[in-house]
Amino acid sequence: MKRGLALIVTVVAAGALLRASGPPAASSAVGGVRLKTITSRTHNAGASLVIEASEPVGYVVTRPDPLTVMVDFRNVNAEGLANSAVAKSPIAGVAVEAAESLGAPSSRVRITLSQPVAYRV
């Protein structure tokens, strides 16, 4: 692998832009904000991971160890998520964990890296 390869973790909550013509209440009728898809791709500058939600959402990114990056979404449901992210170097794997926080759904995307690299959100 090239020296200085950077991992670009791009969190895109652009689902609302794609569905801007629809009424905002449409997503609440089916259970609130939800994660829609996770896709990955590699390019010369590194790798990208795109996480799409049904509406713009807030998130928190943590790195508990050099080989793990976690993206937490509060009040976001991951049920029915289309996870087509393929483990590509330097991304070793992507897992989605559904949980509940204070009675509201929350979701965590756990990104496992093959080596400790820098990332940008």
Secondary structure as UniProt FT lines:
FT   TURN            3..4
FT   STRAND          6..11
FT   HELIX           15..18
FT   TURN            19..21
FT   TURN            24..25
FT   HELIX           26..29
FT   TURN            30..31
FT   STRAND          34..43
FT   TURN            44..45
FT   STRAND          46..53
FT   STRAND          60..65
FT   TURN            66..67
FT   STRAND          68..74
FT   TURN            79..80
FT   STRAND          82..83
FT   TURN            89..90
FT   STRAND          91..101
FT   TURN            102..103
FT   STRAND          104..113
FT   STRAND          119..120
//
